[in-house]
Amino acid sequence: MPPDATDSPCAPGAGVLPGGARRVSLRRAPAGDVWAAAPGPAEVLPGGSGGVATLTAPAPPLPPRTGRRAHARAKVRGEGRGFLARAAAVTAGLTAAGALLGLVRDQILAGYFGAGAETDAFLVAWTVPEFASTLLIEDAMALILVPAFSRALARRPAALAGDPVRELVRGTLPRLTLVVGVVAAFLVAAAPAVVDLLAPGLSDRALAVDCVRLTATCVLTFALVGYCSAALRAHHVFLPPATIYVAYNVGIIGAMVLLREPWGVRSAAAGVAVGGVFMVLVQLPALLRELRTRPGPVRRPERPAAGAAGEGRLVVVGLIAPVVAFSLIRQSQTLIERFLAAPLPSGAISHLNYAQKIAQMPMILSLMLCTVSFPMVARALAAGDPEGARRRVERDLLTAAVVVLAGAAVVIATAPRIVELLFQRGEFGRADTVATAAVMRVYALGLLGQTMVGALVRCYFSAARPLWYPAAAMAAGLAATAAAGVPGAAAWGAVGIAAANAAGITLTAVLLLRGAHRQTVPVRSGPLGEDLLRLAGAAAGATGAGWLCSVAIGPAALAVAVAAFAAVAVLLLFLACSPRAPELPLLPRFSTRRRRTAHGRPHRAAPPAADASPVGGDVPLGHGHR
C-alpha cells in the first residue's frame, strides 16, 4: 500500500461506496511502510450486506507502548526535538557523578595506603581492569557493536520474518560470554606470570599476585557491561549506560571501607570484582525490556535471518580484528608506563596513577557528546547519509576540543593546588604532592591528542567494515612513546614517562586527522586542523590567566576556583569575539556576519542547507527508519 493513503479511492473524503460498506481503521507501524489493521469497533454502514471496505488512515498513533509514560520514554530515546541535548545532559551528570566517586575512591586509597609499595602492588593489578575497561567497555566493544546494532535496527522495519536485533544477540552474546570467561579464568591462574610481565622487579610481588587474582574477574563482567551499553546506546537508551561508573565506584569504595582491616589493599581489588557485578545489574533490566519490544508485525522464521547471521559473523569471527588491535595497542601505553616506572624509586607508579586520574577528567567529559552521538553517526551511515554523519562528527570534534582544552588549561595552571586539595592528607605527604603535580602538568599536554583519538576513531569504525589504519596510527604512537620513554625515564623519572605518553598520543591524533578525509565519514581535515590550532593558542592564553590567579591566592580551594573561572572565561571570550575562531552552535558569536537581501536590508546569514538538521535531534535517516 502506498505511504500516502489519500491517493486511494477508499481514503477519507473519497466518498462511501454503496452496498453496506464496512469501515476498517488502519494504523501505521512506527517504522517503515507496513500497514496493519487496528483493533476497534467495526462500523457497518447502511445500505445492504455486500461489501467493499472503506479504508481510513488516521494520524500516526503513539508507539506500541501507549500511555503518557511510554510517550515520554519515546521522546527521551530520540523521537523528539532536543533528544541529543537531553541525552548528553543525562550522560554528563551521571558521568560527573561517577568521576566524583572515582575521586573519592582515589582519596580513600591515598589516605589509607599512601603512595608506597603496597599501593604500587595494587596499581599493578589495577592494570587489568584499566585494560579491560578500554577494550571491553569504552573502545572495542562499542566500536564493534554500536554499528552492528544500528544496522540491525535499520533492517527491523522491513524484516517480516523475525527480529534482526534478537538474532544478533542470539548469534553473539553466548560466544562472547564463553570466550571472555575462559580468558578471565586464565588470568586468575596465571597471575604470577602477569605480575612479572607487567612490573618486573616489583618490591611486593606476592601482594600484587593476590590483587591480580581478584581483579581478573572483571574481564567477564566488563565484557557483559560493554555489550549491554552498546546495545542500549544503539537503541538510543542512555540512562543505564551512564550509571555504570557510579555503580562501579560504589562497589570499590564499599569494599575498601568494610574490608580494609582484615584485607588491607586487597580490599580495593575485591571492590573491583564487586563493582563489575554492579555495573551489569544496573543495565540488564533495561536491555531485557528493549529486547522484549519489537515494533511492527512479526512472523516466526523457520531459520535465522541472513542479515542477522551476517552480523553475528561480523562481531565474532574476522572483521573485529582491526578494532581489537587498535584498542589493545592504545591501552598498551599504560603497560609501557608501568613497565618503565617499576624500576624507579617506590611511589613512582602511584604518582603516575594519581596524576593521570586527575588530568584525564577533562578528556572524559569532552568525549561524552561523542559517546551519545556515535549511534547516530552509525545509523546515518547505515541509511546512506555520509554527509549528515560528517556534519555531526565535525561539530562534535570542535565541541570536545573546547571542553578538553578548557580543562587542560585549568589542570596545568593549578596542578599543585589541585593535588594539595584532593590528596594531601594521611599517608600522602607534601613530597608526593609536588611529584604528582609535576607529572600531571605534563600529562595535560597530551589531553587534546587523547580526545581527538577517541573521537576520530569513530569515523573509521562506524562503517560495516572496520579499517586497519587506526591500529597502524596507534602503533606508530606507541612506538614513539616507547622510544621517548626509555631515555625520558632515565633522565626525568615519572615526568619523562608522562612526556613520552603525551608525544605518542599526539602523533597518533595527527595521523588519524590526516587520514580522516579518505574514510567512510569524510571529515575535512585541513579546516578542522586549523580550527584546533587556533583553539590551542587560545588555551595557552587561558592557562597563563589561570596560573596568575593560582599563585596570587592563598587558600587552595579558592585558588583553584578563581583560576578555573579565569581560564574558562578567557577561552570563551576568544570563541565569542575572535573573527577567526571556529563557529560552534552551542556558543554565541558577537562578530556575527551579515548578508544583504535584494531589498537592501541586512539579515543574519542563514545556515547552509547542509546544516539544516536540528542539533538536538537525529540525523535524517529516510523513511524506512525510526
C-alpha positions in Angstrom: 0.0 0.0 0.0 1.4 3.4 -0.8 2.7 5.6 2.1 0.0 8.3 1.4 -3.4 6.7 1.9 -5.2 9.8 0.4 -4.2 8.5 -3.0 -6.7 5.7 -2.6 -10.3 6.0 -3.7 -11.1 4.4 -0.3 -9.3 7.2 1.6 -11.2 9.7 3.9 -13.1 12.2 1.8 -13.3 9.9 -1.2 -16.9 9.0 -0.6 -18.6 5.9 0.7 -19.3 3.1 -1.7 -22.9 1.7 -1.7 -23.7 -1.8 -0.6 -23.2 -1.8 3.1 -19.5 -0.9 3.1 -17.6 -1.8 6.1 -15.2 0.8 7.7 -11.9 -0.6 8.9 -9.4 1.6 10.9 -5.8 1.2 9.9 -2.8 2.3 11.8 0.8 2.7 10.5 3.6 0.8 12.1 6.1 3.1 14.0 8.8 2.4 11.4 8.6 1.6 7.7 5.7 1.4 5.3 3.8 -1.6 6.7 0.1 -1.0 7.5 -1.9 -3.2 9.8 -5.5 -3.3 10.9 -6.0 -1.7 14.3 -8.4 -3.3 16.8 -11.5 -1.3 17.3 -15.3 -1.4 16.7 -16.3 -2.2 13.1 -18.9 0.2 11.8 -21.4 -1.3 9.2 -22.8 1.5 7.0 -26.4 1.2 6.0 -27.4 0.0 2.5 -27.1 -3.7 2.3 -24.9 -6.7 3.0 -22.3 -6.6 0.3 -19.1 -5.1 0.8 -16.1 -3.1 -0.2 -14.1 -1.9 2.8 -13.5 1.8 3.1 -10.0 2.3 4.5 -9.3 5.2 6.7 -5.7 6.3 7.6 -5.7 8.3 10.8 -2.8 10.3 12.1 0.2 8.3 13.2 -0.5 6.9 16.6 1.6 6.6 19.7 4.3 3.9 19.8 3.2 0.3 20.7 3.6 1.1 24.4 0.6 3.5 24.8 0.2 6.0 27.5 2.0 9.1 28.8 4.9 7.3 30.3 5.6 5.4 27.1 5.4 8.6 25.1 7.9 10.3 27.4 10.2 7.3 27.1 10.0 7.5 23.3 10.9 11.2 23.3 13.9 10.6 25.5 15.1 7.8 23.1 15.4 10.3 20.3 12.0 10.7 18.7 11.6 14.3 19.9 13.5 17.5 19.3 16.3 18.2 21.7 17.0 14.5 22.3 20.7 14.8 21.8 20.9 17.7 24.3 18.9 15.8 26.9 20.9 12.6 26.4 24.2 14.5 26.6 23.0 16.3 29.8 22.0 13.0 31.4 25.2 11.4 30.4 27.2 14.4 31.6 25.5 14.5 35.0 26.0 10.8 35.7 29.5 10.7 34.3 30.4 13.6 36.5 28.9 11.7 39.5 30.9 8.6 38.5 34.1 10.8 38.2 33.4 12.4 41.6 33.0 9.0 43.2 36.2 7.9 41.4 37.9 10.8 43.0 36.6 9.8 46.4 37.8 6.3 45.7 41.3 7.6 45.0 41.3 9.8 48.0 40.4 6.9 50.2 43.1 4.8 48.6 45.7 7.5 49.1 44.6 8.2 52.7 44.5 4.5 53.7 47.6 3.3 51.9 49.6 6.4 50.8 51.9 6.2 47.7 54.2 3.4 48.7 55.0 -0.2 47.9 51.5 -1.5 49.0 49.7 0.9 46.7 52.1 0.2 43.8 51.2 -3.5 44.2 47.5 -2.8 43.9 48.1 -0.4 40.9 49.9 -3.2 39.0 46.8 -5.3 39.5 44.7 -2.3 38.6 46.2 -2.5 35.1 43.8 -5.5 34.4 40.5 -3.5 34.9 42.0 -0.5 33.1 42.9 -2.6 30.2 39.6 -4.4 30.2 37.6 -1.2 30.6 39.2 0.3 27.5 38.9 -2.9 25.4 35.5 -4.2 26.5 33.5 -1.0 27.5 34.9 2.1 26.0 36.6 1.2 22.7 36.4 -2.2 21.1 33.0 -3.4 22.2 31.3 -0.1 21.5 33.1 0.5 18.2 32.1 -3.0 17.0 28.6 -3.4 18.5 27.0 0.0 18.1 27.3 -0.1 14.3 26.2 -3.7 14.3 23.1 -3.0 16.4 22.4 0.2 14.3 22.3 -1.9 11.1 20.1 -4.4 12.7 17.7 -1.7 13.9 17.7 -0.2 10.4 16.6 -3.5 8.9 13.9 -4.0 11.5 11.0 -2.3 9.7 11.4 -4.5 6.6 12.0 -7.7 8.4 8.7 -9.6 8.3 10.5 -12.9 9.3 12.0 -12.5 12.7 13.7 -9.6 14.5 17.3 -8.8 13.4 18.2 -7.4 16.8 17.2 -10.6 18.7 19.0 -12.7 16.1 22.1 -10.6 16.5 22.0 -11.1 20.3 21.5 -14.9 19.9 24.4 -15.0 17.5 26.9 -13.1 19.6 26.3 -12.9 23.3 26.7 -16.7 24.1 30.0 -16.9 22.2 31.3 -13.7 23.7 30.5 -14.9 27.3 32.3 -18.2 26.7 35.4 -16.6 25.3 35.9 -13.9 27.9 35.0 -16.4 30.7 37.9 -18.6 29.5 40.2 -15.5 29.4 39.3 -14.5 32.9 40.0 -18.0 34.3 43.3 -18.0 32.5 44.3 -14.7 34.1 43.4 -15.9 37.6 45.6 -19.0 37.1 48.5 -17.1 35.5 48.5 -14.2 38.0 52.3 -14.7 38.9 53.3 -14.5 35.3 51.1 -11.5 34.7 52.8 -9.6 37.6 56.3 -10.5 36.3 55.3 -9.3 32.8 53.7 -6.0 33.9 56.2 -4.9 36.6 59.4 -6.9 36.8 61.3 -6.2 40.0 58.3 -5.0 42.0 59.0 -4.9 45.7 55.9 -6.7 46.9 55.2 -9.3 44.3 53.1 -11.6 46.4 50.6 -8.9 47.2 50.4 -7.9 43.6 49.6 -11.5 42.6 46.7 -11.7 45.2 45.3 -8.5 43.8 45.6 -9.6 40.2 43.6 -12.8 41.0 40.8 -10.6 42.4 40.7 -8.0 39.6 40.9 -10.6 36.8 37.3 -11.4 37.4 36.3 -8.1 35.8 37.2 -9.4 32.4 34.0 -11.3 32.3 31.8 -8.7 33.9 33.2 -5.8 31.9 32.5 -7.7 28.6 28.9 -8.1 29.7 28.8 -4.4 30.7 30.2 -3.3 27.3 27.7 -5.5 25.4 24.7 -4.0 27.3 26.0 -0.5 26.9 26.5 -0.8 23.2 23.1 -2.4 22.6 21.3 0.2 24.7 23.0 3.2 23.1 22.2 1.8 19.7 18.6 1.8 20.8 19.0 5.5 22.0 18.7 4.5 25.6 21.5 6.3 27.6 20.4 6.5 31.2 21.5 3.0 32.3 24.9 3.0 30.5 25.6 6.4 32.1 25.2 4.9 35.6 27.8 2.2 35.2 30.8 4.0 36.7 28.7 5.2 39.6 27.9 1.6 40.4 31.5 0.5 39.9 33.0 3.1 42.3 30.3 2.4 44.9 31.4 -1.2 44.9 35.1 -0.3 45.3 34.5 2.3 48.0 32.2 0.0 50.0 34.7 -2.9 49.8 37.6 -0.7 51.0 35.7 0.8 53.9 34.3 -2.6 55.0 37.3 -4.9 54.4 40.3 -2.6 55.0 41.2 -4.0 58.4 41.3 -7.7 57.6 42.5 -7.5 53.9 44.5 -4.3 53.6 44.9 -3.1 50.0 43.4 -6.4 48.8 40.0 -4.8 49.8 40.3 -2.4 46.8 41.0 -5.4 44.5 37.9 -7.1 45.8 35.9 -3.9 45.2 36.8 -4.1 41.6 35.2 -7.6 41.4 32.1 -6.4 43.2 31.8 -3.2 41.2 31.9 -5.1 37.9 28.8 -7.1 39.0 27.1 -3.9 40.0 27.7 -2.5 36.5 26.0 -5.4 34.9 23.0 -5.3 37.2 22.2 -1.6 36.6 21.9 -2.2 32.8 20.4 -5.7 32.5 16.7 -4.8 33.2 16.7 -2.0 30.5 18.3 -4.3 27.9 15.8 -7.1 28.6 13.0 -4.6 28.3 14.3 -3.4 24.9 14.7 -6.9 23.6 11.1 -7.8 24.5 9.9 -4.8 22.5 9.5 -5.5 18.7 7.7 -2.8 16.7 5.7 -3.8 13.6 4.4 -7.2 12.5 6.4 -10.3 13.4 6.2 -13.8 11.9 8.4 -16.5 13.4 11.0 -17.5 10.9 12.0 -21.1 10.0 15.7 -20.1 10.1 17.6 -17.0 11.3 17.6 -14.0 9.0 20.6 -13.9 6.7 21.4 -10.3 7.7 21.4 -11.1 11.4 23.6 -14.2 10.9 26.0 -12.0 8.9 26.2 -9.5 11.8 26.9 -12.4 14.1 29.8 -13.5 12.0 31.0 -9.9 11.8 31.1 -9.5 15.5 32.6 -12.9 16.4 34.8 -14.0 13.6 37.1 -11.9 11.4 36.3 -8.3 10.9 36.6 -7.3 14.5 40.4 -7.7 14.4 41.2 -4.1 13.4 39.1 -2.7 16.3 40.6 -5.1 18.8 44.1 -4.4 17.6 43.5 -0.6 17.9 42.2 -1.0 21.5 45.0 -3.3 22.6 47.6 -1.0 21.2 46.0 2.0 22.7 45.8 0.5 26.2 49.4 -0.8 25.8 50.5 2.8 26.6 49.6 2.2 30.2 51.5 -1.1 30.2 54.6 0.7 28.9 54.3 3.3 31.6 54.0 0.8 34.4 56.9 -1.2 32.9 59.2 1.8 32.7 58.2 3.0 36.2 58.6 -0.3 38.0 62.5 0.1 38.4 62.1 3.7 39.6 62.0 4.5 43.3 59.0 3.4 45.3 55.9 5.5 44.7 56.6 6.4 41.0 53.7 4.2 39.8 51.4 5.8 42.3 52.4 9.3 41.2 51.7 8.4 37.6 48.4 6.9 38.5 47.1 9.8 40.6 48.3 12.4 38.1 46.7 10.5 35.2 43.3 10.1 37.0 43.0 13.9 37.6 44.4 15.0 34.3 42.1 12.8 32.3 38.9 14.1 33.8 38.5 16.9 31.1 39.0 14.2 28.4 36.3 12.1 29.9 33.9 15.0 30.0 34.8 16.1 26.4 34.1 12.6 25.0 30.6 12.4 26.4 29.0 14.1 23.4 30.8 11.8 21.0 29.6 8.8 23.0 26.0 10.0 22.7 26.2 10.9 19.0 28.1 7.8 17.9 25.0 5.7 17.4 23.5 8.5 15.3 26.6 8.6 13.1 26.4 4.8 12.7 22.7 5.0 11.9 23.3 7.8 9.3 25.9 5.6 7.6 23.5 2.6 7.6 20.9 4.8 5.9 23.4 6.0 3.3 23.9 9.6 4.6 27.7 10.2 4.9 27.2 14.0 4.7 25.0 14.0 7.7 27.5 11.9 9.6 30.3 14.2 8.6 28.5 17.3 9.9 27.8 15.6 13.2 31.4 14.4 13.6 33.0 17.7 12.8 30.6 19.5 15.2 31.4 17.0 17.9 35.2 17.2 17.4 35.2 21.0 17.9 32.9 20.9 20.9 35.0 18.2 22.5 38.2 20.2 21.8 36.8 23.3 23.5 35.9 21.3 26.6 39.2 19.4 26.9 41.3 22.5 26.3 39.5 24.4 28.9 40.1 21.6 31.3 43.7 21.2 30.3 44.3 24.9 30.9 42.9 24.6 34.5 45.0 21.5 35.2 48.3 23.0 34.0 47.7 26.3 35.8 46.6 24.8 39.1 48.1 21.3 39.3 49.9 21.7 42.7 46.8 23.3 44.3 44.5 20.6 42.9 46.7 17.8 44.3 47.0 19.6 47.6 43.3 20.0 47.9 42.4 16.4 46.9 45.1 14.2 48.2 47.5 15.8 50.7 46.4 14.1 53.9 47.1 10.9 55.8 49.9 8.9 54.2 50.1 11.3 51.2 52.6 14.0 52.1 53.9 17.2 50.6 56.6 15.5 48.6 54.0 13.3 47.0 52.0 16.4 46.1 55.0 18.0 44.3 55.9 14.9 42.4 52.2 14.2 41.3 51.6 17.8 40.2 54.7 17.8 38.0 53.6 14.6 36.3 50.0 15.9 36.0 51.1 19.1 34.1 53.0 17.1 31.6 50.1 14.6 31.1 47.8 17.5 30.4 49.8 18.4 27.3 48.5 15.3 25.6 44.8 15.7 26.5 43.9 17.2 23.2 45.5 14.3 21.4 43.7 11.8 23.7 40.4 13.4 22.9 41.0 13.6 19.2 42.0 9.9 19.0 38.8 8.9 21.0 36.6 11.0 18.7 38.2 10.4 15.3 38.4 6.7 15.6 34.6 6.6 15.5 34.8 7.9 11.9 36.9 4.9 10.9 34.8 2.3 12.8 31.3 3.5 12.1 31.0 1.6 8.8 30.3 -2.1 8.3 33.9 -3.0 7.6 36.4 -1.5 10.1 39.8 -0.4 8.7 43.3 -1.1 9.8 44.6 2.4 9.5 43.7 3.4 13.1 45.6 0.5 14.5 48.6 1.4 12.4 48.4 5.0 13.6 48.1 3.9 17.2 51.1 1.6 16.7 53.2 4.5 15.5 52.2 6.5 18.5 53.0 3.6 20.8 56.4 3.2 19.2 57.1 6.9 19.8 56.0 6.5 23.4 58.4 3.6 24.0 61.3 5.3 22.1 60.9 8.5 24.1 60.0 6.8 27.4 63.3 4.9 27.9 65.6 7.9 27.9 62.9 10.1 29.4 62.5 7.7 32.4 66.3 7.6 32.9 66.7 11.4 32.8 63.5 12.7 34.4 61.8 9.7 36.0 58.0 9.7 36.0 57.9 13.2 34.4 59.8 11.8 31.4 57.4 8.9 31.1 54.4 11.3 31.1 56.1 13.4 28.4 56.6 10.3 26.2 52.9 9.5 26.6 51.9 12.9 25.5 54.2 12.8 22.5 53.0 9.4 21.4 49.2 10.1 21.6 49.6 13.5 19.9 51.4 11.8 16.9 48.5 9.3 16.7 45.9 12.1 16.7 47.8 13.9 13.9 47.9 10.7 11.8 44.2 10.0 12.3 43.2 13.5 11.4 45.4 13.5 8.3 43.8 10.3 7.0 40.2 11.0 8.0 39.1 12.7 4.8 39.6 9.5 2.8 37.4 7.4 5.1 33.7 6.5 5.3 33.0 9.7 7.2 34.8 12.3 5.0 36.0 14.7 7.7 37.6 17.8 6.3 41.0 17.5 8.0 42.5 20.8 6.7 39.9 23.3 8.1 39.4 21.2 11.2 43.2 21.2 11.9 43.4 24.9 11.5 40.5 25.4 14.0 42.2 23.1 16.5 45.4 25.1 16.3 43.5 28.3 17.0 41.8 26.8 19.9 45.2 25.5 21.3 46.6 29.0 21.0 43.6 30.4 22.9 44.0 27.7 25.6 47.7 28.8 26.1 46.5 32.3 26.9 43.8 30.8 29.2 46.5 28.8 31.0 48.5 31.9 31.7 45.5 33.7 33.2 44.7 30.8 35.4 48.3 30.5 36.6 48.4 34.1 37.7 45.2 33.7 39.7 46.5 30.4 41.2 49.8 31.9 42.6 48.2 35.1 43.8 45.6 33.4 46.1 46.4 31.6 49.3 43.7 29.0 50.1 43.8 26.1 47.7 40.1 25.7 47.2 39.6 29.4 46.4 42.7 29.5 44.2 41.5 26.6 42.1 38.0 28.1 41.7 39.2 31.6 40.7 41.9 30.2 38.4 39.3 27.9 36.7 36.9 30.8 36.2 39.6 33.0 34.7 40.9 30.3 32.3 37.5 29.3 31.1 36.4 32.9 30.7 39.5 33.8 28.5 38.8 30.8 26.3 35.1 31.6 25.9 35.9 35.2 25.2 38.2 34.1 22.4 35.4 32.0 20.9 32.9 34.7 21.2 34.9 37.6 19.9 37.6 36.4 17.6 36.6 36.5 13.9 38.8 33.5 13.2 37.6 31.3 16.0 35.7 28.2 14.9 31.9 28.6 15.0 30.0 26.2 17.3 26.2 26.0 17.6 26.5 25.9 21.4 28.2 29.3 21.7 27.1 32.8 20.7 29.2 34.9 18.4 29.5 38.7 18.9 31.1 39.2 15.5 28.2 37.6 13.5 28.4 38.0 9.8 25.5 39.5 7.9 24.3 39.5 4.3 22.0 41.8 2.4 18.9 40.8 0.5 17.8 42.2 -2.8 15.8 44.9 -0.9 19.0 46.1 0.8 18.0 45.1 4.4 20.7 43.3 6.4 19.8 39.8 7.6 21.8 37.3 9.6 23.4 34.8 7.3 21.2 31.7 7.1 22.9 28.4 7.9 23.9 26.4 4.9 21.5 23.8 3.7 23.8 21.0 4.8 23.3 22.1 8.4 19.6 22.1 8.3 19.3 19.1 10.6 18.4 20.0 14.2 21.4 20.0 16.6 19.4 18.2 19.2 17.8 15.6 17.1 18.7 12.6 15.0 20.5 12.9 11.7 17.8 12.4 9.0 17.6 8.7 8.2 14.9 8.5 5.5 11.5 6.9 5.5 12.4 3.4 6.5 13.9 4.1 9.9 12.5 5.3 13.2 
